[in-house]
Structures are given as C-alpha cells and as structure tokens.
Amino acid sequence: MHLKKIVYIILFLVSVSAKASFVLLPMDPETQQNHLKAYGITYWALEKQYKVSWLLNYRGGSFLLPDAPEIRKECQIRGVTFEVLSDGAANGILEEISSPSQNMETVVLEKAPKIAVYTPKGKQPWDDAVTLVLTYAEIPFTPIYDEEVLSDALLLYDWLHLHHEDFTGQYGKFFGAYRNAPWYIEQKKEAEALAAKLGYSKVSQEKLAVANKIRNFVIGGGFMFAMCSATDSFDIALSAEGVDICEPMFDGDASDANYQSKIDYNKTFAFKDFTLERNPMAYEFSNIDLTNTRKILPDVDYFTLMEYSAKWDPIPSMLCQNHTQLVKGFMGQSTAFNSDMIKSNILVMGENKQNGEARYIHGTKGKGMFTFYGGHDPEDYQHRVGDAPTVLDLHPNSPGYRLILNNVLFPAARKKKLKT
C-alpha cells in the first residue's frame, strides 16, 4: 500500500510538471492571426493581476503569459493565436533571449496603465485612429477634454493621447476650405463658448492653458502620445506663449506684428527653428510638416523603423516592436516631420530617409516621455473630412496600428535603471 502511494505521488508530480505553465502570444507575421487584439489580451491579463513578459525582438515582439483556463478562453473568444508552452520550453526561450549574442530582451509588464484620450464630446470614434484601435483591441480608456484637463484630472492617468487637435486656437486651419460648412461654424461656436465658460476671452488662450497642463503632466512623469495635427500644433502653442499668432477670423483681432521673431523654441518638446504659416487660408501650421512638399507616390510611400539594442535601449525597442521594419505611410493634416526641425535630443524611430522626413519620434521631458506619430489613420492613406470609418477587422495585422499599441502598453513596463 505504501509503495502504491509513492507511485501515485510520482505519477502526479510527473503529470503536473508535464502540464503547460505558459501561454505565448506569438507576434510574427506567419503565426498571429490578430496582432491588434493580442495587445488587448495582454492588457486584460494585466488588469487581472497576471504578470506578463514582453519578449522584445522575439518573433515580432511576442507576449508570454502564465497558463490559465481564462486566458486560453479569452484568446479563443477574441480570435488571438496562442501557443501553450511547458516550463521547459518557456525557460528555453527565456535563456535564448538572455544570451548576450541575441538582440532580444525580456521586459516584465506589471500593471495596466490608466488611459485617457483627449477628445471633445460628440466626436466620432473614427475621427481618431487611437480611439478606433483601443475600442477594437478592447482596451478601456476614458475620454477627457478641456474641463477635465484644466481641473487636474490628468493626475488620475498614466497615459494621455492627443489626436487631430489644434492647440493654437486656429480651428485646425480649416477656414480656407470649410468656413461656410455648418460643422465648422458649429465647432467654432462651441470652442468659443467653452473658452468663455472656463474664464478665457480667447480660444487660443484656453488651448494654451490646456497645453501647459499637458506639458506639466509629462514633466511630472506622465506618458503622452500624439498623432496628426496634435503633434506640431502642441509645440507651436507652447512656443507662442504670450504671442498672438491668430488672424482676425480666428480670434477677432489682428495678430502681433512680426510674431515669428517672438517664437521661443526652448519651450517646445520636439521641434525647433520652424517658420509659422501666416496665411489663414492655408491648411498648414508651419514648415514642420511636409504634407504639401513631399514628393512620393502612394504605392511607394513607406517608412523604416529603426533597430535598437533591446538590452541597452529597451524603451525605443518596445516602441518599435513589429513584425516588419517597413511600415506603409499614410497622410494627415500633419503627415511627416521635417528632419531639420527636430531637436538633437529626440529619437527618430521611424523615417523615410530619401524624403528627409521623420514619421515616428520619441523624447523625454522631465520625468515623463512623449511620442509623436505623423499621419491620421495608418490604414486610410488619405483620410478626408466625412470619410467612412476604417474597419479594423480588415486590418487585424496592421503594422502602423501596432506602433500605437506599443505606446499604450509601454507604461506597464517595470521601471529599471537605463544603461544609456
């Protein structure tokens, strides 16, 4: 009887050790059927207090999760490819990654970051690629706007997203083409009413106050991700503090004479030496953006992601995780940044060298970090006012959208001292 009991115990231990202990979400192009929803599973697991490892440069930046029935079930429900690994197999992968000869790294993700999306009430979800992809990946976020920002609600969040926004008070420079459109007239009226309600005599002053709150959020340790016109208009607003750069049709009085000479580039996050676009009829803020001058045909419009040392530079490595280094370009009000106008301390993580343009840049400000991503919608080449929304079910493996989701997960990483 005693011997029988020992045999049972041995058999039980063998069966336990043979049991799977890990679930791998592979992120290579051949295996993963839905890259975007894989980020959603990872976020969901973090919310459920599971510890997740992000395997940088391993099979396209795969995720390693503990094996649990609810994780497998969630992957099946959401259509995410997963592989079940034994302890031994998982340890083998982690050993391979830790080898000094491999440009790979294991980054532990600890907690699901709290996400705020800066967006006006009543905005359509497809007006903003980030709202679209967060909804598709089932990653929860809170929409906030000027009132919340000015009342210090940003303190509740780890990550803030800005999209097709104009922080200069010029209503997106839509005046030339859309000044008689009902939506433009209505948006201007709403913006003026909100500024007045918040105690500002001009929209430009109110938007500057918002930009300054966002700047302080980053300096205090927050993560900011901006796309499209929120990138350059944010920096322009900061640089023009105390200077009237708005023509009468925007704010009711003349702009400052010779305002270009009063711009303070020291106040910006990413850009320097730019010249503002004075013509109120032009759909452009400055020469930071290359939309109107870039000479490239849509079918060859790509940008290249930089390759970083995963062990020495884990932050840009995380932000560039993808299953391809070549990402299809896409237009926006601010499409691509003039490389000559990017400050020297800013990392250019994605660029089209032959055009002298940066598409995807990253920097540090105080204790926080920010990423600027040119263009409006990674799967809609030339998004126009009133266009139908992108259906992400048709693009579940979009490399351009993956860059957005890298930024969403990035604040979950365990902080460790950087070597560079």
N, C-alpha and C positions, 0 to 999 in steps of 0.2 A: 504493500500500500504506500509505504514511504517512497519507494523508488518510482512508483507510478506518479506520485505527486510531483516529484522532481522533474520527471519527463514532461509533465503538463506545463510546469513553470518554464522550462527551457523552450518548449514549443511556443508558449505565449510570448516570451521575450523575443524569440526569432520573428514571430509574426508582427510584433509591434515595431521591431527595428526595420522590417521589410516594408512596413507601411509608408506611404508617402508623407513627407513632412513639409513640402513646399509646393507652391504653385508659381510657375513662371509665366508672365505675360510677355511673350516674345514680341519684339518691335521691328523685326527685319521685314523687308518688303515681300519676301516669299511666303511667310507664315501667317502674319497677323491680318485677319480679315477686317478688323475695325480699329485702326490706330487711335482714333479720337476718343472712342468710348473706353479704351483701355486706361486713359488718364482718369476718366470718370470712376472706373472700378478702383483705381489706386486711391483717389480722393475719398471714396466711400469707405475703403478699408481703414484709412487714417482716421476718419470720423468714428469708426467702430473700435478705435484704440488698438488696431493691429499695427505692428511695426513693419514697415516696408523698406526694401532696399532698392535704390535706383542704380542699375548696373550700367555705368557710363561707357559708351562705345562698345558694349557687348550686345551683339545682334540688334543694332539700331537703337540702343538705349532701353533695354528691357527692364521689367519690374519683377522683383522677387518678393512674394508674399507667403505668409505661413499657410499651410493647407488647412482649410476648414470647409465643412459642407456648405455654409452660407456663401463663402467666397466663390466656390465652384458654381453654385446655383446662380449667383448674381452674374457671373461671366456668361453662363448659358442663356439667361434671360436677355442680356444686353448684346449678345452676339459677339463676344470678345473671345478670341482664340487664347487658350491657355494650355500649358503642359504641366503634368504632375511629376514632381521630382522626389526621389528618395533623398534622405540626408546625405548619403554618399555622393550622389550626383550633384546636389546643390553645393556641397563642400568642394567638389572638384572644380565647379565653375568659379567659386569664390577664390580658390587657390590660383586658378589660371589668371583671373583678373588682378590679383595682388602681385603677380610676378613683375619685377622691375622692367622686364623686356616688353611688357604689353602696355599699350597706351589705353588703359582702362582703369576704372576706379569704382569702388562700391561706396555709395553715399546713402546714409541712413535718413529716411524721412520720418519725422517724429510726430508732427501734428498737422491737422488740416487747417491751412490758413483761412482766416476770415476775409471774405472777398466783397469789396464794394465796387459797383460800376457807376461812374458819374454819367448820368443820363437824365434829360428832362422828362417830366411826367408826360405820358401820351406819346412818347417816341415809339416808333415801330421797332420790334426786335431786329428786323433785318437791316435797319439803318446802321447796325453796328456788328461787325464780324465777331467781336468777343462775346457779346450777349448771345449771339447766334450759336457759337460753339460751346459756350458754357451750358446753355439750355440743351443742346444736342448731347453733350457728354454727361448730362445730369449732374453738373457741379453747381451747388447752390450759391447764389450771390444776392446782395441787397442793392437795389437801385437807390442812389442818393443824388441830390443836386445841390444848388447853391445854399439853400436854407440850412440843410444838414451840415454842409462843409463849414459854413460860417458860424455854426453853433457847436463846432468842435466834435462833431460825430465821427470824424476820421480816427479819433483815438480808439474806437471800437474795432478797427480793422487792421489787418496785416498788409493787405494788397489793394491797390486802387487802380482802376482802369479808366482812361480818358480816350475818347474816340474822335468822331467827326465834330469837333468843337472849335469855337473861336473865342480865345481869351482876350482879344484885342478890342472887342466892342464894335466890330465892323460887320457883324451878322454874316460871317463866312465869306465876305466879299461877293455875295450873290446879287448885289444891286444891279450890275450891268445887264444880266440876263433875266432876272426874276423880280425886278422891283414892282411890277404890276401883278404878279401872281398872288392869289389870295393867301396861300400858305406863307409867303414871305412877309406880307403885310401883317398877318396874324402873329407870326413869330416875333417880329419887331415890337409889336404892341405888347405881347406877353413879357418879353425881356425887359421892356421899359417899366411895365407895371411891377415886375418882381424887384427890379433895382430900387424903385421908389419905396416899395413895401419894406425893403431891407435898409432903407435910410440913405440911399445914394442918389445923387442927382443925375448921374450918367451910367449907362450900362458898362462903359469901359472901366469906370472906377470900381463898380461892383465886381466885375470879372477879374480885375487886378487883385482885389481883396481875396477872391477865391483862389487865384493862382498863388498868392502869398501863403495862404493856409496850406495849400497842397505842397508848396516848397517846404514849409515847416514840418509837415507830416513826414516828408522824405528825410530831411535833416535829422529828425528825431528817431529814425530807424525804420521808416515805412518803405514799402516797395511800390513803385509807380510804373505802370506800363501804359504807353501812349501810342496811338496809331493815327494815321492820316493827318488832318489839319491840327489835331490837338498837340502834335509834336512841336512844330515851328511856331504856332500861334502862342503856345505857352511860354516859350523862351522869349519871343518878341514882346509879350506883355510884361514879363519881368524886366526886360532891358529898357522898356519905355516908361518905367515908373516915374510919375510926376511930369510926363511929357504928353501933350495932346497930339496923337498921330491920326486922329479921326477927322475926316472931312465933314462938312455941314449936313449932308444927307444921312450921316450915321448918328451924329450927336448934337446937331442943331447949331454948332458954332464952328469957326474956322480952326484948322489945325495950327500948331505952333509953327512960326516961321523957322525954316532951316532945322526942322526937328531931327533930321538924320544925324547931325553933329552932336545931338544930346543923348544919343543911344549909349547905354552903358553895358558893354559886353561882359563885364565882370559879374553881372547879376544872373547870367543865363546858366542853364545846366550843361548844354552840349554845343551850342553854336557861337561863332564869333565872326566879326568883320562882314556881316551881311548888310545889304542895302535894301531898305524897305521899298515896296511898290507903292508909289504915290498916287497912281491913277485909280480913282474909286470905281471906275468901270471895269478894271482888270480883275479877273478871278484868280488873284495871287497875292500873297502877303509880302514876299521878299524873294531874293535870289538864292535863298537856302534850298528851295525846292526846284527840281529840274524838269517838272512836268512839261512845260512849254518849249523847252530847248533840247530835250533828249531825242537823239536820232536813233531809233531802234525799232525794228519791225516786231509786231506782236508774237509771231511764231518763233522768234529767236530771243525773246525777252526773258532772260534767266538771270539769277544772281547766285553767287557761290558762297557757301558757308565756310567760315574759317575752321581750321582744325587746331585744337588746343591740347596741351598736355593734361589729361584727365587727373593725373596725380598731383600736378603742381598748380593747375588752374581749373579747379573743379567748377567754379561759378560760370565762366563762359562755356565750359564744356557742357554743363547742364542745359544752358540756354540754347545750345546749338545741337542738342540730340536730335537725330533724324535718321531716316532710312535712305536718304540720298543727300549728297552735298550740293546738288544743283536744284534750286527752287524756282518755280515758274514766277516771273514777275507779274505785277498787277498794278493798275493805276489807282489814283485817288486824288483828292484836292492837293495833298502833299504826297507825291509818289516816291521820290528819291532825293537824298540829301547831297548837296554839293560837297565833295570830299575836302575841298579847300576851306570850307567854312566850319569844319568840325574841330573842336579843341583837341590839343595833343594828348590830353589825359583820357580821352574817350576811346573805348574799344570799338573798332569797326568789325562786327561779327559776320556781316553778310554784305557783299559788294559786287558791283559789275565794274570791273577794272577798266575795260575798254571805254566805258562811258564816264569814268571818273566820278561814279556815284556810289554812295553807301545806302543800303536798304534797311539795315538792322544794326543798331548801335546800343552800347551799354556804358553806364558810368556810375560812379559813387558820388553821393552828396551827403556830407556829414556822416551819420551812422547808417543812412539808408542807401538804396540803389534805385536806378531807373533804367528802363529800356524803351527806346523809340523804334518804331517799325513803320516804314513808309508804305503807303497804299491803303486802300479802303477794305477790300474783300479778296482774300487770297484765291478764291475760285470764281471771281467775277471780274474779268480783265479790265473792263471799263465801266464801273458802276455809275449809273446816271440817276438823277432825281426821278423817283417814280418807278424805277426798275423793279421787276418781280424779285422776291427774296431768293437767295441761294438755298437749294435743298441739299443739306449735308449728307443725306442718305446716298446721294450720288457721288459723294467725295469722302468716304469714310477713311481713306488713307492719305488725305491731303498733307503734303509736307509743309505748305505755307501755314495751314491751321495748326500743325504740330508746334510750330515756333511759339504761337500764342499760349498753348497749353503748357509748354516748358516753363514759361514765365509764371503761370498760375501755380504750378507745383513747387517751383524753386524755393519759395519762402518756407516750405515744410522741412527743408534740409537742416540737419543738426549743424549748429554753428561750430566750426573748428578754426583754429588759427591758420590763416593762409600763409603759404611759404613764400609768396611773391608780393 
